[in-house]
Amino acid sequence: MGGRMDGAALAYGGPPPWQWSDLITSWTFEPLVPALSLLLGGWYLASVRTVHRSGGRWQPTRTAAFLGGLLLWAWCTCSGLGVYERILFTDRAVQVVLLLMVVPLLLALGAPVSLLVESSPEPRRERILRVLRSRPSKVLMFPAVSTALLMAPPWLLYFTPWYEWSVSSGTGNVVLHLALVLLGLAYFWPRLQLDPVGREYPHLVGLFITFAEVIFDAGLGIVLIYGGHLVAEHYYAALGRPWGPSLAQDQTWGGNAFWVLGDFVGLPFLAALVRRMVVQGRAETKAVDAELDARFEAAAAQARAAGLPEEDETGMRPWWLDDPNLKHRYGG
């Protein structure tokens, strides 16, 4: 037994045994994601400056969310999480949740499309809005389509050759880092509706979809934990990792991590969605109040011009104050 372990240890060429400190102290470098993060961050800050110079305003919280998403994206691929992403199933599971759900959520909270529109000249702005109103855009943002783009990838990843390609190939690994973020953006962008969309849908639809997504995460976690099928078994066996959990235990931990984290990271999205509903409700209430006030002022001006007495906010009086059966209860 000892001879086999020594042989496996000699054949193994990966990083040393994983420790919690590796999340901070261990680093690797994947050029594409950091380069994209720098380019997108530079464009975002330059666009914010353009908006400010033109007399507009841009919320600092949106800037913080977008830059935070870019930093998290780079951290997921270059920190200790990236060092062990092709060594431990659990490490990859955590990375999948962050890249598919957390990074895109932060980027979408930054409202980059709105920033692009506001910082663009008028002709380009019209072209952008025209593309957003196009039929392909409306199809992509249809709730069933955008939801499938979030729910289907994890199942396809773990139960098709995609997963083994992502851990056995450098190209497949980079494609995964990009594809998960893009698919997540395709979901969060129309659901949050901070950016212009082809067609707006009630926010309650987003709440129902979120609950459905929780069920799908739980289902996938249960299958990974209790399904009895080891994902990419040949790859991990050939890796010959001489330390850490067994292949079955590693997948059990990864399934639990995907299940718990997938549900937990849905909370910020729910909070953002509820906040969006509250803000939109207040804006609609303010607009209705302003319209009613304008109507009352117009009616009062007409009464003064005709020499008639002004009435107390005609049409604004609650009906129950004039109801003979109820008005005595409310001082009507």
Secondary structure in CASP SS format (residue, H / E / C, confidence):
PFRMAT SS
TARGET T0000
AUTHOR 0000-0000-0000
METHOD secondary structure of the structure
MODEL  1
M C 1.00
G H 1.00
G H 1.00
R H 1.00
M H 1.00
D H 1.00
G H 1.00
A H 1.00
A H 1.00
L H 1.00
A H 1.00
Y C 1.00
G C 1.00
G C 1.00
P C 1.00
P C 1.00
P C 1.00
W C 1.00
Q C 1.00
W C 1.00
S C 1.00
D H 1.00
L H 1.00
I H 1.00
T H 1.00
S C 1.00
W C 1.00
T C 1.00
F C 1.00
E C 1.00
P C 1.00
L H 1.00
V H 1.00
P H 1.00
A H 1.00
L H 1.00
S H 1.00
L H 1.00
L H 1.00
L H 1.00
G H 1.00
G H 1.00
W H 1.00
Y H 1.00
L H 1.00
A H 1.00
S H 1.00
V H 1.00
R H 1.00
T H 1.00
V H 1.00
H H 1.00
R H 1.00
S C 1.00
G C 1.00
G C 1.00
R C 1.00
W C 1.00
Q C 1.00
P H 1.00
T H 1.00
R H 1.00
T H 1.00
A H 1.00
A H 1.00
F H 1.00
L H 1.00
G H 1.00
G H 1.00
L H 1.00
L H 1.00
L H 1.00
W H 1.00
A H 1.00
W H 1.00
C H 1.00
T H 1.00
C H 1.00
S C 1.00
G H 1.00
L H 1.00
G H 1.00
V H 1.00
Y C 1.00
E C 1.00
R C 1.00
I C 1.00
L C 1.00
F H 1.00
T H 1.00
D H 1.00
R H 1.00
A H 1.00
V H 1.00
Q H 1.00
V H 1.00
V H 1.00
L H 1.00
L H 1.00
L H 1.00
M H 1.00
V H 1.00
V H 1.00
P H 1.00
L H 1.00
L H 1.00
L H 1.00
A H 1.00
L H 1.00
G C 1.00
A C 1.00
P H 1.00
V H 1.00
S H 1.00
L H 1.00
L H 1.00
V H 1.00
E H 1.00
S C 1.00
S C 1.00
P C 1.00
E H 1.00
P H 1.00
R H 1.00
R H 1.00
E H 1.00
R H 1.00
I H 1.00
L H 1.00
R H 1.00
V H 1.00
L H 1.00
R C 1.00
S C 1.00
R H 1.00
P H 1.00
S H 1.00
K H 1.00
V H 1.00
L H 1.00
M C 1.00
F C 1.00
P H 1.00
A H 1.00
V H 1.00
S H 1.00
T H 1.00
A H 1.00
L H 1.00
L H 1.00
M H 1.00
A H 1.00
P H 1.00
P H 1.00
W H 1.00
L H 1.00
L H 1.00
Y H 1.00
F H 1.00
T C 1.00
P C 1.00
W H 1.00
Y H 1.00
E H 1.00
W H 1.00
S H 1.00
V H 1.00
S H 1.00
S C 1.00
G H 1.00
T H 1.00
G H 1.00
N H 1.00
V H 1.00
V H 1.00
L H 1.00
H H 1.00
L H 1.00
A H 1.00
L H 1.00
V H 1.00
L H 1.00
L H 1.00
G H 1.00
L H 1.00
A H 1.00
Y H 1.00
F H 1.00
W H 1.00
P H 1.00
R H 1.00
L H 1.00
Q C 1.00
L C 1.00
D C 1.00
P C 1.00
V C 1.00
G C 1.00
R C 1.00
E C 1.00
Y C 1.00
P C 1.00
H H 1.00
L H 1.00
V H 1.00
G H 1.00
L H 1.00
F H 1.00
I H 1.00
T H 1.00
F H 1.00
A H 1.00
E H 1.00
V H 1.00
I H 1.00
F H 1.00
D H 1.00
A H 1.00
G H 1.00
L H 1.00
G H 1.00
I H 1.00
V H 1.00
L H 1.00
I H 1.00
Y H 1.00
G C 1.00
G C 1.00
H C 1.00
L C 1.00
V C 1.00
A C 1.00
E H 1.00
H H 1.00
Y H 1.00
Y H 1.00
A H 1.00
A H 1.00
L H 1.00
G C 1.00
R C 1.00
P C 1.00
W C 1.00
G C 1.00
P C 1.00
S C 1.00
L H 1.00
A H 1.00
Q H 1.00
D H 1.00
Q H 1.00
T H 1.00
W H 1.00
G H 1.00
G H 1.00
N H 1.00
A H 1.00
F H 1.00
W H 1.00
V H 1.00
L H 1.00
G H 1.00
D H 1.00
F H 1.00
V C 1.00
G H 1.00
L H 1.00
P H 1.00
F H 1.00
L H 1.00
A H 1.00
A H 1.00
L H 1.00
V H 1.00
R H 1.00
R H 1.00
M H 1.00
V H 1.00
V H 1.00
Q H 1.00
G H 1.00
R H 1.00
A H 1.00
E H 1.00
T H 1.00
K H 1.00
A H 1.00
V H 1.00
D H 1.00
A H 1.00
E H 1.00
L H 1.00
D H 1.00
A H 1.00
R H 1.00
F H 1.00
E H 1.00
A H 1.00
A H 1.00
A H 1.00
A H 1.00
Q H 1.00
A H 1.00
R H 1.00
A H 1.00
A C 1.00
G C 1.00
L C 1.00
P C 1.00
E C 1.00
E C 1.00
D C 1.00
E C 1.00
T C 1.00
G C 1.00
M C 1.00
R C 1.00
P C 1.00
W H 1.00
W H 1.00
L H 1.00
D C 1.00
D C 1.00
P C 1.00
N C 1.00
L C 1.00
K H 1.00
H H 1.00
R H 1.00
Y C 1.00
G C 1.00
G C 1.00
END
